[in-house]
């Protein structure tokens, strides 16, 4: 009789209803994570920057360098390497006269910081705007096309926990800057976003790499710009351009 009771308990524990409930819960979790990934890169139509038949930034071309591997942005010379040994400060001057300062943290995401610094040094962000501004969430910019589909032409490895990079423990809190990407974890290029509020649900899924340390009120001011609905139904697309006039590394 004792063995029969144990058998009954085992059957109840592994009943079809309980297994079905577990499967549904797992699928729901996968869907939620997927939606956040899609949302941070421009919507269901923008799962990648472009395809090989839609523009110059094909997924193959941008994810590989001349040697067929992902861009390694630690720097090829001593000057570049030194740039990411310590925190780096970046001044962002907006077209409307506002300014804010970013502090970048290579201890969390060294290749991400180096990529951002390289783009700043090349003047890549000058004249580029924020194309997606979401109340209570974040402001996303750095796309030269302004569509959520553009990039620099180079993609970098994703420095976050779910991509095997455990040292990045910087949480997505107010003022934190992080890299936008497609569903490919190694697809970050030039697009980034600045958090307005606690967005810790993105921790471990996106490469946070710095924080606004001065002028956060300027970033808050983006929310005052009239916006219309984007492809996801968010009231997020500014009707008046929110443009970075000049972005420079601050030399100590």
URWO-V967171 format. One line per field, one symbol per residue. ss: DSSP state (A for helix, B for strand, O for the rest). phi: phi as a letter, one per 20 degrees, with the letter a starting at -180 (. if undefined). burial: b if it has 24 or more other C-alpha atoms within 12 Angstrom, else e. A space follows every 50 residues. Layout:
ss=???
phi=???
burial=???
This chain:
ss=OAAAAAAAAAAAAOOAAAAAAAAAAAAAAAAAAAAAAAAOOOOOOOOOOO OOOOOOOOAAAAAOOOOOOOBOOOOOOAAAAAAOOOOBBBBBBBOOOOBB BBBBOAAAAAAAAAAAAAAAAOOOOOOOBBBBBBOOOBBBBOOOOOOOOO OOOOOBOOOOAAAOOOOOOOOOOOOBBBBOOOOOOOOBOOOBBBBOOOOA AAOOOOOBBBBBBBOAAAAAAAAAOOBBBOOOOOBBBBOOOOBBBBBBBO OO
phi=.ffffffffffffdfgffffffffffffffffffffffffcoofedfcfb dfddafeffffeecefencffddfoecfffffgdfcfddceddefeofcb dddddffebffffffffffffemgefneddeccdgmcaddbndfemdnde bencdcffebgfdndffedfefdgnfdbefbefffddfcdfcbdfecgcf fegndcefbabfdbmffffgfgfeffcdfefenfecefedgddefbccfe ef
burial=eeeeeeeeeeeeeeeeeeeeeeeeeeeeeeeeebebbbbbbbbeebbbbb eeeeeebbbbbbbeeeeeebbbbbeeeeeeeebbeebbbbbbbbeeebbb bbbbbbbbbbbbbbbbbbbbeeebbbbbbbbbbbbebbbbbbbbbbbbbb bbbbbbbbbbbeeebeebbbbbbbbbbbbbbbbbbbbbbbbbbbbbeebe ebbbbbbbbbbbbeebebbbebbebebeebeeeeebbbeebbbbbbbbbe ee
